[in-house]
Every structure is written in C-alpha cells, then in structure tokens.
Amino acid sequence: MTRVTTKRDSSLLQNETEEHLFDNWTDPLETEIRSRIRGFIEELIHEELDGVLARPRYGRHAKNSKASADSAVVAGAAGHRHGSRRRTLMGTFGKVVIDVPRARLQGSDGKTSEWKSSALRTYQRRTVAADALIASTYLAGTNTRRVRRALATLFGGAVSKDTVSRVWRKVKSDWEAWNARSLAAEPIVRLILDGTVVRVRLDRKATSMSLLVVMGVRADGQKVLLAIKSMGGESSEAWRAVLDDLVKRGLRRPEFLVVDGAPGLDKAIAAIWEDVPVQRCTVHKHRNLLAHAPERLHEEITNDYNDMIYANTPEEIATRREAFLRKWRIKHSAVADSLECQIASNRDPFSRPIMTPSVRENLG
C-alpha cells in the first residue's frame, strides 16, 4: 500500500511569510529611538546647567568651610534653579515636548539674570538640521505644500506650509546678510576667481545657471568663500560688478590672483587691479591642454603636466616646463603651442610653485 502525500510549494510558503516594505507602517526601532529623544535632550540641558552652577541637581555649596564655598563660587556661577519650562522642539527625529530647566544667575553687580542654554536657544522651535532639510527640499524646486507632504512622515505632520515659508525667509535673510557682510577685517592675500555652471530647477524646469565665484586665501593659508553671484554670464561687465562689490565691502588689495582665463574676467581685473600678478588656474589649463590633443594622448599629457604641478621650487618648475615643451613640440605641437601662448600672455600657470585648483574643486 502506498501513501500519497502532498506538500505545499516552498516558494509559496516563502512568499506568504516574507514581510514587504509597506505591510507594517510602524517601525519599532524608530519608535523606540524617538521615545528616548526627550530624555536625552533634557539630560543634555541639565548637564549644561550643572556645569554652569558647578553642582548637580539638588546639590548645595558647602556652608561650613568658607574656603570650600569660595572655591565653589569661583568654579561655577552663583545662582539657583527654579523649576522648568515646557518647550516644543522639532528635529529630524520628529516633534518632541521637553522640560527645560530654569535658573537665576547672580552677576558681579549683585543683580540676577535668567540663565540661557547654549544648546537650546531662546524661542528655538526647530533644530538647525531640520531647518536645513526643509530649506533644501524647498530649494530643490518644490512648493510649500509639496514640502509639507514630502516631510510629513519624517516630522510627524508638524511641518505646515507656513513653517516652510518661515524657514525660507530665514535662509533668504541670512543669505542677504552674508552677501553684504564687511570684508575689511579679512586678511586676504590671494583671490581665486572662477565662473561655474550649476543645474537648478526654476518654474518646474531644470535649467543651467552661470555663477561667478570668488574665494579668498588668508595669510595663514585658510580659504574663505567671499562671493557667489548670478550675473547671467561671465562678461566683463558682470565680473566688474562682482569685483566692485568686493571693494565696496572693504576687501583689501590682493597680492596675487588666480583666474580661469575667461576674457571678461581679464578685462575686469585690468580695470581695477592692473598691476596685481595673475596666474592661470592649473585645473583649467590642464583641461585646455587635453582639448588640443586626441584622447589616446590624454594620460601621457596628464602625467607630464602633474610632474610640473608638483615641483617644489620655481627652478624645478622651469626645468620641467622646458622638458614638457621640447617633448610635445615633436609629439603633438598643438599642446606645446597652447602652453607657450599662455606663458606669452603673462598668465603662466606655473609662475609660482603653488597648486591652484578651480572653485568647483575647492567647494567640493
């Protein structure tokens, strides 16, 4: 006698037990993390206040020893806690209600003032990361209602179109203040000027926008972004307006300029800083040399070019440059002619033993 047994298809069984992405809308990991955010933030602010008062919650300064009391006052500010205030904070972790401790601090003049947390500023309702996320989503080309719908799950529905508008107004005002800030105190000795093109979304359409960018190099070698302007192109008038604005804001006369080789920029520089030394950007010149040669020679040109760039002294630069010109006059004269033309125009990219990457590489 034979028994006939049937088994369910293993693939069907696997399909039934497999959990899909949207089968369960509650994530226990996210829920547990967000539930502990409140305690973490409150503990962070309490520790900040403990450091200011130099004593933990419910702690007291020693009363029996005058020396110990004096040392406690020196270590921390004189003052006392007085309850807490309930605050609402929204971050990338969602919306949370926290109890912020309060304290009164005694000043040297005997008057008291309310303690203010540096971790959570007065009237702060959102974290910086939350504002940056809202602003970047809006700047990606969506309107306020679409931003609200896109971030509804992340922020627990706490982002309204008015919130998006407020964040954008704050970003816009900060941007305008940054563009108008004084440069008189900046110890700028070198400028890197370049035009670049970025892809943006305007009126629901992706388009290219030309930007004029100016980076400064301080005396200690630190780079600082000075200006980003959308002027509709790289004409001499556009660059002249950018440079005039820098001078108006108090920028000191630079000792050295690094440029991308655009004709409009050269004219603008000649009108303002005619006798300031100018050097062609090494990155732009590298691309220019490659454009004069077939692709099969690109790797060899790059190796020879880098050999010049990484020279340590002006003498080494001159020696390697002559070797480069001798070689490429024979192998591909257009490459050597391009470099010689650059040298003849007093825009030699190797006149000084420094690396001068383009603005895109600096900002990247």
C-alpha positions as CSV (number, residue, x, y, z in Angstrom):
1,M,0.0,0.0,0.0
2,T,1.4,3.4,-1.0
3,R,0.5,6.7,0.7
4,V,0.3,9.8,-1.4
5,T,1.4,12.9,0.5
6,T,1.4,16.5,-0.8
7,K,3.5,19.3,0.4
8,R,2.9,23.0,-0.2
9,D,5.2,24.7,-2.7
10,S,8.2,26.1,-0.8
11,S,8.1,29.2,-2.9
12,L,4.5,29.9,-2.0
13,L,5.4,29.4,1.7
14,Q,8.2,31.8,1.4
15,N,6.1,34.4,-0.3
16,E,3.5,34.2,2.5
17,T,6.0,34.6,5.3
18,E,8.1,37.3,3.6
19,E,7.4,40.8,5.0
20,H,7.1,43.5,2.5
21,L,8.1,47.2,2.9
22,F,4.6,48.6,3.5
23,D,3.0,45.6,5.3
24,N,3.6,47.3,8.7
25,W,3.7,51.1,8.9
26,T,5.1,51.1,12.4
27,D,8.8,50.7,12.8
28,P,9.7,49.5,16.4
29,L,13.3,50.7,16.0
30,E,12.2,54.2,15.0
31,T,9.5,54.3,17.7
32,E,11.9,53.3,20.5
33,I,14.6,55.8,19.4
34,R,12.1,58.7,19.2
35,S,10.7,57.8,22.6
36,R,14.1,58.2,24.1
37,I,14.9,61.5,22.4
38,R,13.1,63.6,25.1
39,G,15.1,62.1,27.9
40,F,18.4,62.6,26.1
41,I,17.7,66.3,25.3
42,E,16.6,67.0,28.8
43,E,19.7,65.3,30.3
44,L,21.9,67.3,27.9
45,I,20.5,70.6,29.0
46,H,20.6,69.6,32.7
47,E,24.3,68.7,32.3
48,E,24.9,72.1,30.8
49,L,23.3,73.8,33.7
50,D,25.2,71.6,36.2
51,G,28.4,72.8,34.6
52,V,27.4,76.5,34.9
53,L,26.5,76.1,38.6
54,A,29.3,73.7,39.3
55,R,26.9,71.4,41.2
56,P,24.3,68.7,40.2
57,R,20.6,69.0,40.7
58,Y,19.7,69.2,44.4
59,G,23.3,69.8,45.2
60,R,24.4,72.5,47.7
61,H,27.6,74.5,48.2
62,A,29.4,73.6,51.5
63,K,28.4,76.0,54.2
64,N,30.8,75.0,57.0
65,S,34.0,75.9,55.2
66,K,34.4,79.4,53.8
67,A,37.3,78.3,51.6
68,S,35.3,75.5,50.0
69,A,32.4,77.9,49.4
70,D,34.7,80.4,47.8
71,S,36.2,77.7,45.6
72,A,32.8,76.6,44.5
73,V,31.8,80.1,43.6
74,V,35.0,80.5,41.6
75,A,34.4,77.2,39.8
76,G,30.8,77.9,38.9
77,A,28.4,80.9,38.8
78,A,26.4,81.8,41.9
79,G,22.8,81.1,41.4
80,H,19.9,78.8,41.9
81,R,17.4,76.6,39.9
82,H,13.8,77.5,39.9
83,G,11.6,74.9,38.2
84,S,11.4,74.2,34.4
85,R,9.6,75.5,31.3
86,R,7.9,73.2,28.8
87,R,9.1,73.6,25.2
88,T,8.3,72.0,21.9
89,L,11.2,71.1,19.6
90,M,11.1,69.7,16.2
91,G,14.1,68.0,14.6
92,T,14.9,65.2,12.2
93,F,13.8,62.9,15.0
94,G,10.3,64.4,14.8
95,K,8.3,66.6,17.2
96,V,9.0,66.3,20.9
97,V,7.9,68.1,24.1
98,I,10.7,68.7,26.7
99,D,11.0,70.3,30.1
100,V,13.8,72.8,30.1
101,P,15.3,73.7,33.5
102,R,15.4,77.3,34.6
103,A,17.9,79.1,36.8
104,R,18.7,82.6,38.0
105,L,22.4,83.6,37.9
106,Q,23.9,86.3,40.2
107,G,26.2,88.8,38.5
108,S,29.2,90.7,39.8
109,D,26.9,93.7,40.4
110,G,24.6,91.7,42.7
111,K,21.8,91.6,40.1
112,T,20.3,88.3,38.9
113,S,19.5,87.3,35.3
114,E,17.8,84.3,33.7
115,W,20.1,81.5,32.6
116,K,20.0,80.8,28.9
117,S,21.0,77.5,27.4
118,S,23.5,77.5,24.6
119,A,22.3,74.1,23.4
120,L,18.7,75.2,23.0
121,R,18.4,78.9,22.1
122,T,15.6,81.1,23.4
123,Y,12.5,80.7,21.2
124,Q,14.1,78.0,19.2
125,R,11.4,75.6,17.9
126,R,13.4,73.6,15.3
127,T,16.9,72.2,15.1
128,V,19.4,73.5,12.6
129,A,19.3,70.2,10.8
130,A,15.5,70.3,10.5
131,D,15.7,73.9,9.0
132,A,18.4,72.8,6.6
133,L,16.3,69.8,5.5
134,I,13.2,71.9,4.9
135,A,15.1,74.6,3.1
136,S,17.0,72.2,0.8
137,T,13.7,70.4,-0.1
138,Y,12.1,73.7,-1.0
139,L,15.2,74.8,-3.0
140,A,15.0,71.6,-5.0
141,G,12.1,73.1,-6.8
142,T,9.0,72.1,-4.9
143,N,6.4,74.5,-3.5
144,T,5.4,74.8,0.2
145,R,2.6,72.3,0.1
146,R,4.7,69.7,-1.6
147,V,7.4,70.1,1.0
148,R,4.9,69.6,3.7
149,R,3.6,66.4,2.2
150,A,7.1,65.1,1.4
151,L,8.3,65.6,5.0
152,A,5.1,64.7,6.8
153,T,6.2,61.2,7.8
154,L,9.7,62.3,9.0
155,F,8.4,65.2,11.1
156,G,5.1,63.6,12.2
157,G,3.0,66.0,10.3
158,A,4.4,69.0,12.2
159,V,5.6,70.9,9.1
160,S,3.0,73.3,7.7
161,K,3.3,75.5,4.6
162,D,3.7,78.4,7.0
163,T,6.7,76.7,8.6
164,V,8.3,76.2,5.2
165,S,7.8,79.8,4.4
166,R,9.3,81.0,7.7
167,V,12.3,78.7,7.2
168,W,12.8,80.0,3.7
169,R,12.5,83.7,4.8
170,K,15.2,83.0,7.4
171,V,17.5,81.4,4.9
172,K,17.0,84.2,2.5
173,S,17.7,86.9,5.1
174,D,20.8,85.0,6.2
175,W,22.0,84.8,2.6
176,E,21.4,88.5,2.0
177,A,23.3,89.4,5.2
178,W,26.2,87.1,4.2
179,N,26.4,88.8,0.8
180,A,26.5,92.2,2.4
181,R,29.0,91.4,5.3
182,S,32.1,93.6,5.7
183,L,35.4,92.2,4.4
184,A,37.6,94.9,6.0
185,A,38.8,92.6,8.8
186,E,39.6,89.7,6.5
187,P,43.4,89.3,6.0
188,I,43.0,88.2,2.3
189,V,46.3,88.0,0.3
190,R,45.2,85.9,-2.7
191,L,42.0,85.6,-4.7
192,I,40.7,82.6,-6.7
193,L,38.1,83.8,-9.3
194,D,36.1,81.4,-11.4
195,G,32.9,81.0,-13.3
196,T,30.9,77.8,-12.9
197,V,27.6,76.4,-14.2
198,V,25.2,74.5,-11.9
199,R,21.9,72.8,-12.7
200,V,18.9,74.2,-10.9
201,R,15.1,73.9,-11.0
202,L,13.2,77.0,-11.9
203,D,9.5,77.2,-12.7
204,R,9.3,73.3,-12.6
205,K,12.0,73.1,-15.3
206,A,15.7,72.0,-14.9
207,T,18.0,74.6,-16.3
208,S,21.6,75.7,-16.1
209,M,22.7,78.8,-14.2
210,S,26.0,80.6,-14.5
211,L,27.6,81.6,-11.2
212,L,30.6,83.9,-10.6
213,V,32.5,82.7,-7.5
214,V,35.3,84.4,-5.6
215,M,37.3,82.6,-2.9
216,G,39.9,84.3,-0.8
217,V,43.1,82.9,0.8
218,R,44.1,84.3,4.1
219,A,47.7,85.0,5.2
220,D,47.7,81.7,7.1
221,G,46.6,79.7,4.0
222,Q,43.0,79.2,5.1
223,K,40.4,79.6,2.3
224,V,37.2,81.5,2.7
225,L,34.3,81.9,0.3
226,L,33.8,85.7,-0.4
227,A,31.0,85.9,-3.0
228,I,28.7,83.8,-5.2
229,K,26.8,85.9,-7.8
230,S,24.4,85.0,-10.5
231,M,25.1,87.7,-13.2
232,G,23.7,86.0,-16.3
233,G,27.1,85.2,-17.7
234,E,30.9,85.8,-17.5
235,S,31.1,89.1,-19.4
236,S,33.5,91.9,-18.3
237,E,30.6,93.9,-17.0
238,A,29.4,91.0,-14.8
239,W,32.8,90.4,-13.4
240,R,33.4,94.2,-12.9
241,A,30.2,94.4,-10.8
242,V,31.3,91.5,-8.6
243,L,34.8,93.0,-8.1
244,D,33.4,96.5,-7.4
245,D,31.1,95.0,-4.8
246,L,34.0,93.3,-3.0
247,V,36.0,96.6,-2.9
248,K,32.9,98.4,-1.6
249,R,32.6,95.8,1.2
250,G,36.2,96.6,2.3
251,L,38.3,93.9,0.6
252,R,42.0,94.8,0.7
253,R,44.0,94.9,-2.4
254,P,45.2,91.3,-3.0
255,E,48.8,90.3,-3.6
256,F,48.0,87.6,-6.2
257,L,45.1,86.5,-8.4
258,V,44.2,83.0,-9.7
259,V,41.8,83.1,-12.7
260,D,40.1,80.7,-15.1
261,G,41.2,82.5,-18.2
262,A,37.9,84.0,-19.3
263,P,38.4,87.2,-21.4
264,G,35.7,89.1,-19.5
265,L,37.5,88.4,-16.2
266,D,40.8,89.6,-17.6
267,K,39.3,92.9,-18.7
268,A,37.6,93.5,-15.3
269,I,40.9,92.8,-13.4
270,A,42.8,95.2,-15.7
271,A,40.3,98.0,-14.8
272,I,40.6,97.5,-11.0
273,W,43.9,95.8,-10.2
274,E,46.1,96.2,-13.3
275,D,49.5,95.7,-11.6
276,V,48.5,92.7,-9.4
277,P,50.2,89.4,-10.5
278,V,47.8,87.0,-12.2
279,Q,48.2,83.2,-12.6
280,R,46.1,80.9,-14.7
281,C,44.3,78.1,-12.8
282,T,46.2,74.9,-13.2
283,V,43.0,72.8,-13.4
284,H,41.6,74.9,-16.3
285,K,44.9,74.9,-18.1
286,H,45.0,71.1,-17.8
287,R,41.6,70.8,-19.4
288,N,42.7,73.2,-22.1
289,L,45.8,71.1,-23.0
290,L,43.7,68.0,-23.2
291,A,41.3,69.7,-25.6
292,H,44.2,70.2,-28.0
293,A,45.1,66.5,-28.2
294,P,43.4,63.2,-29.1
295,E,42.1,61.1,-26.3
296,R,44.9,58.4,-26.7
297,L,47.4,61.1,-25.5
298,H,45.5,62.3,-22.5
299,E,47.0,60.0,-19.9
300,E,50.6,60.9,-21.0
301,I,49.9,64.6,-21.1
302,T,48.3,64.4,-17.6
303,N,51.4,62.6,-16.2
304,D,53.8,65.2,-17.7
305,Y,51.6,68.0,-16.5
306,N,51.4,66.7,-13.0
307,D,55.1,66.4,-13.0
308,M,55.3,70.2,-13.4
309,I,52.5,71.0,-10.9
310,Y,54.1,69.1,-8.0
311,A,57.5,70.6,-8.5
312,N,58.8,72.1,-5.2
313,T,60.7,75.2,-6.4
314,P,60.5,77.7,-9.2
315,E,63.7,76.4,-10.7
316,E,62.3,72.8,-10.9
317,I,59.1,74.2,-12.5
318,A,61.2,76.0,-15.2
319,T,63.2,72.8,-15.9
320,R,60.2,70.5,-16.1
321,R,58.3,73.0,-18.2
322,E,61.1,73.2,-20.8
323,A,61.2,69.4,-20.9
324,F,57.4,69.4,-21.4
325,L,57.7,71.9,-24.3
326,R,60.5,70.1,-26.0
327,K,58.7,66.8,-25.9
328,W,55.3,67.9,-27.1
329,R,56.6,70.2,-29.9
330,I,57.7,66.9,-31.5
331,K,54.9,64.6,-30.4
332,H,51.9,67.0,-30.7
333,S,52.7,70.6,-31.4
334,A,49.2,71.9,-30.6
335,V,49.7,71.1,-26.9
336,A,53.1,72.9,-26.7
337,D,51.7,75.9,-28.7
338,S,48.8,76.2,-26.2
339,L,51.1,76.3,-23.2
340,E,53.5,78.8,-24.9
341,C,50.6,81.0,-25.8
342,Q,49.6,81.0,-22.1
343,I,53.1,81.9,-21.0
344,A,53.4,84.7,-23.5
345,S,50.1,86.3,-22.2
346,N,51.7,86.7,-18.7
347,R,49.2,84.2,-17.3
348,D,51.7,81.4,-16.8
349,P,50.0,78.7,-14.7
350,F,53.5,77.7,-13.4
351,S,54.9,81.1,-12.5
352,R,54.8,80.2,-8.8
353,P,55.2,76.8,-7.1
354,I,51.6,76.6,-5.8
355,M,48.6,74.5,-6.6
356,T,45.6,76.5,-7.9
357,P,42.5,74.2,-8.2
358,S,39.3,75.6,-9.7
359,V,36.4,76.8,-7.5
360,R,34.5,73.6,-8.1
361,E,37.3,71.5,-6.7
362,N,37.6,73.9,-3.7
363,L,33.9,73.8,-2.9
364,G,33.7,70.1,-3.4
